[in-house]
Amino acid sequence: MGHRAAIVGAGHTRFGALDAGPRALLRSAVDEAFGSVDRGAERSSIDEAFLATLGFGGWQIGNSSAVLAEEAGVPGVPVTRVENACASGGAAIRAAVRAVEGGARRLVLVAGLEKMTDVPNARRRYWLGVSGDTEWERLAGLTFAGVYGLIASRYLAEHGVGPEALEEVAVKNHDNGARNPKAQFQKRVSRADVRAAPRVADPLGLYDCCPVSDGAAALLIAPAASARTYTDAPVYIDGVGAGSDFLAVQERPELTRFGASRWAADEAFHAAGCSRSEISFLEVHDCFTIAELLAIEDLGYAAPGAAGRLTLEGATRRDGRLPVNPDGGLKAKGHPIGATGVSQAYEVFQQLRGSAGPRQVARAERALTHNVGGAGATACVTIYSRG
Amino acid sequence: MGHRAAIVGAGHTRFGALDAGPRALLRSAVDEAFGSVDRGAERSSIDEAFLATLGFGGWQIGNSSAVLAEEAGVPGVPVTRVENACASGGAAIRAAVRAVEGGARRLVLVAGLEKMTDVPNARRRYWLGVSGDTEWERLAGLTFAGVYGLIASRYLAEHGVGPEALEEVAVKNHDNGARNPKAQFQKRVSRADVRAAPRVADPLGLYDCCPVSDGAAALLIAPAASARTYTDAPVYIDGVGAGSDFLAVQERPELTRFGASRWAADEAFHAAGCSRSEISFLEVHDCFTIAELLAIEDLGYAAPGAAGRLTLEGATRRDGRLPVNPDGGLKAKGHPIGATGVSQAYEVFQQLRGSAGPRQVARAERALTHNVGGAGATACVTIYSRG
């Protein structure tokens, strides 16, 4: 079906509990993105920008988009904040693809940001709860770990799967994270470590949960036709898809599948005109270990209940037949909410250009990113190919 | 340059201090939009939706987009929250235009919403402050009325204009609002009333400031080519434009012009391929009376300092040569933040179809809407024509 847009530059701060504030994080990711453009790009070429953030560090909760233009050194350009909770980054990329494919823009900046540590406690709690359904989940005391704990319990019972599958997701993603210099946790863990960790929301323990993170990521997106002005190795975006679901999980027909992910994947594959078997690796939204298993199934790579076996067999390891989250995933790399979807595309940019260093996936030709908002309220799927 | 998209249906709650909560407001506006489609539209035709809101009534501050899909009866469709403070509605319309003009979608729902009354005091204060620059304005105690008060003082001094020009904006917009059954204030005021009102931020008094409002508005946007499937009287969108500026007014070279508005207007006129003189009436972002004068100048309809004279001469009245805000504007109609940009397009839909009743503008062929985020941090301009 042809390429719809091209990524020609990408930047990424380290993820973690950082000293830098939100403006500095944005600036750092954007500067690195410009620096990564092989033949260079002028700031003045930017003619639109999108900012993905849930709360901008708590101080600029609304109207933060202009700050991106300021920090990128392009004040005046149209800039829009896109917020779909943890899927904000994916939604911003989708908006950027539309901006360049329609011919309206020549170079679009997408940045994702969250500053979640070093803010007052009340605001930190706010970040973590605000994306869940307020009436039936948050005010009833159901946290995100709680929602995913319920989903995990149900999944294990429904499919007769043991906790080893969840443990193996954590082990694999920590192993990948240990090879990623931008990851929050660059430390391997064993299955015994995962099992012995304090419980957070049974059956999920500490190592089943992604951390609270600061960080930013940025992309430069150009029309496919002009990609080679910037680099001989662009990464093309061939298909985007999105879907939604009821915000409160209680309204949905089942707990162990995310309709939003399934619809987003179907749309993205249809748009890209490629099949699931053509994808070299996946970047999925593993905010909790159970979420990686759901994603593998919802994206069509395993039957319901079968993603655990795939994981235990090693298929999703970096050297397996379907690598999943070679960057460590949200689990080990960290999850600064608005940055996550953009960070997934950053990883694809490295992998498809063969520049992922010790975490490089062999023969990476096409990739898929999967970004979820809340506990499946929205989802974005994007499909990429190398130039 | 041809039509880029078409509005084929529009709905609007009354604006004001309402009993209804945010879900009910959304539902009501969307239902009215569907009911307004002359030849009908199926809910199942909706294949994407955009929600413009700053805070969704304070209870679903993040991740609210899925709620629009639920309340519209289209769960599952891709839905994205767009937030550019008071310009969120304009930004959402721009996103919808891109979705249909690229051929990706056949019918897109845009809804704008804010529920600002009947929420805890702390949250109400939050709404009003959160869109201003946090570091240099909000935390220093500078409210929006304060910012616009400074701008108004400077404007009057710089151009040697008296307060009558501001008073006349209030008188005109209240006069228009008195003919709008959806307006929060349907009450005429005299220039003496405006002058005698309590001061809010000198030189701005009570009648110079838009109210705190609840309300929602919704649009159904189709590709231009399929508009006549739905109605013989579509309203076409011919051009959109956007711009940004430094978030804090102190960073800008001047207080009395909004660069964001000027850039947005230039882009929109260029895209629409029409000239300023072809526009029949304007809907501008008069959050304060001074903002209407700035808008008239920034949009290119008066030289700097000359909008007051235009207003005092009656040119901007409903029966003047350039009607401005025939629906009463933010000033009298109300300003539920995320709803405002969508509400402006609702008014254009009524006017260009000749169905604006007692507030109908004569010979309305083309119109322009102008929506500002914060005190000029972002702006959107949209140009429409009748089918």
Contacts between the chains, C-beta under 8 A, distances in Angstrom:
chain1	res1	chain2	res2	distance
A	48	B	242	7.9
A	54	B	62	5.2
A	55	B	62	7.2
A	59	B	134	4.5
A	59	B	135	7.1
A	60	B	130	8.0
A	60	B	133	7.6
A	60	B	134	5.0
A	60	B	247	7.6
A	61	B	61	7.5
A	61	B	126	7.8
A	61	B	130	5.0
A	62	B	54	5.2
A	62	B	55	7.2
A	62	B	83	6.5
A	62	B	85	5.3
A	62	B	130	4.1
A	62	B	131	4.7
A	63	B	83	7.7
A	63	B	84	6.8
A	63	B	85	3.6
A	63	B	130	7.1
A	63	B	131	4.0
A	63	B	132	7.4
A	63	B	247	6.9
A	63	B	373	5.7
A	63	B	374	4.6
A	63	B	377	5.8
A	63	B	378	7.6
A	64	B	247	7.9
A	65	B	83	7.9
A	65	B	84	5.6
A	65	B	244	7.0
A	65	B	373	7.7
A	65	B	377	7.6
A	65	B	378	6.1
A	66	B	244	4.8
A	66	B	245	6.5
A	66	B	246	6.7
A	66	B	247	4.4
A	66	B	373	7.7
A	66	B	374	7.4
A	66	B	377	4.0
A	66	B	378	5.8
A	67	B	247	5.7
A	69	B	244	4.8
A	70	B	246	5.9
A	70	B	247	6.9
A	70	B	251	7.7
A	75	B	244	6.6
A	75	B	245	6.4
A	75	B	246	5.7
A	76	B	243	6.0
A	76	B	244	6.0
A	76	B	245	6.7
A	76	B	259	6.1
A	76	B	260	7.5
A	76	B	263	5.8
A	77	B	243	7.4
A	77	B	244	6.1
A	78	B	241	7.7
A	78	B	242	3.4
A	78	B	243	6.0
A	78	B	244	6.4
A	78	B	264	7.6
A	78	B	267	7.7
A	78	B	378	7.8
A	79	B	242	8.0
A	79	B	244	4.8
A	79	B	378	6.6
A	80	B	82	6.1
A	80	B	84	5.8
A	80	B	91	4.9
A	80	B	94	7.8
A	80	B	95	7.5
A	80	B	242	7.5
A	80	B	378	7.7
A	81	B	82	7.2
A	81	B	83	4.8
A	81	B	84	6.0
A	82	B	80	6.1
A	82	B	81	7.2
A	82	B	82	6.2
A	82	B	83	7.8
A	83	B	62	6.4
A	83	B	63	7.7
A	83	B	65	7.9
A	83	B	81	4.8
A	83	B	82	7.9
A	83	B	83	5.5
A	84	B	63	6.7
A	84	B	65	5.6
A	84	B	80	5.9
A	84	B	81	6.0
A	85	B	62	5.3
A	85	B	63	3.6
A	91	B	80	4.9
A	94	B	80	7.8
A	95	B	80	7.5
A	95	B	95	6.5
A	95	B	98	7.9
A	98	B	95	7.9
A	98	B	98	4.6
A	98	B	99	6.8
A	98	B	102	5.9
A	98	B	104	7.3
A	99	B	98	6.8
A	101	B	102	6.2
A	102	B	98	5.9
A	102	B	101	6.2
A	102	B	102	5.0
A	104	B	98	7.3
A	126	B	61	7.8
A	130	B	60	8.0
A	130	B	61	5.0
A	130	B	62	4.1
A	130	B	63	7.1
A	131	B	62	4.7
A	131	B	63	4.0
A	132	B	63	7.4
A	133	B	60	7.7
A	134	B	59	4.5
A	134	B	60	5.0
A	135	B	59	7.1
A	241	B	78	7.7
A	242	B	48	7.9
A	242	B	78	3.4
A	242	B	79	8.0
A	242	B	80	7.6
A	243	B	76	5.9
A	243	B	77	7.5
A	243	B	78	6.0
A	244	B	65	7.0
A	244	B	66	4.8
A	244	B	69	4.8
A	244	B	75	6.5
A	244	B	76	6.0
A	244	B	77	6.1
A	244	B	78	6.4
A	244	B	79	4.8
A	245	B	66	6.5
A	245	B	75	6.4
A	245	B	76	6.7
A	246	B	66	6.8
A	246	B	70	5.9
A	246	B	75	5.8
A	247	B	60	7.6
A	247	B	63	6.9
A	247	B	64	7.9
A	247	B	66	4.4
A	247	B	67	5.7
A	247	B	70	6.9
A	251	B	70	7.7
A	259	B	76	6.1
A	260	B	76	7.5
A	263	B	76	5.8
A	264	B	78	7.6
A	267	B	78	7.8
A	373	B	63	5.7
A	373	B	65	7.7
A	373	B	66	7.7
A	374	B	63	4.6
A	374	B	66	7.4
A	377	B	63	5.8
A	377	B	65	7.6
A	377	B	66	4.0
A	378	B	63	7.6
A	378	B	65	6.1
A	378	B	66	5.8
A	378	B	78	7.7
A	378	B	79	6.6
A	378	B	80	7.8
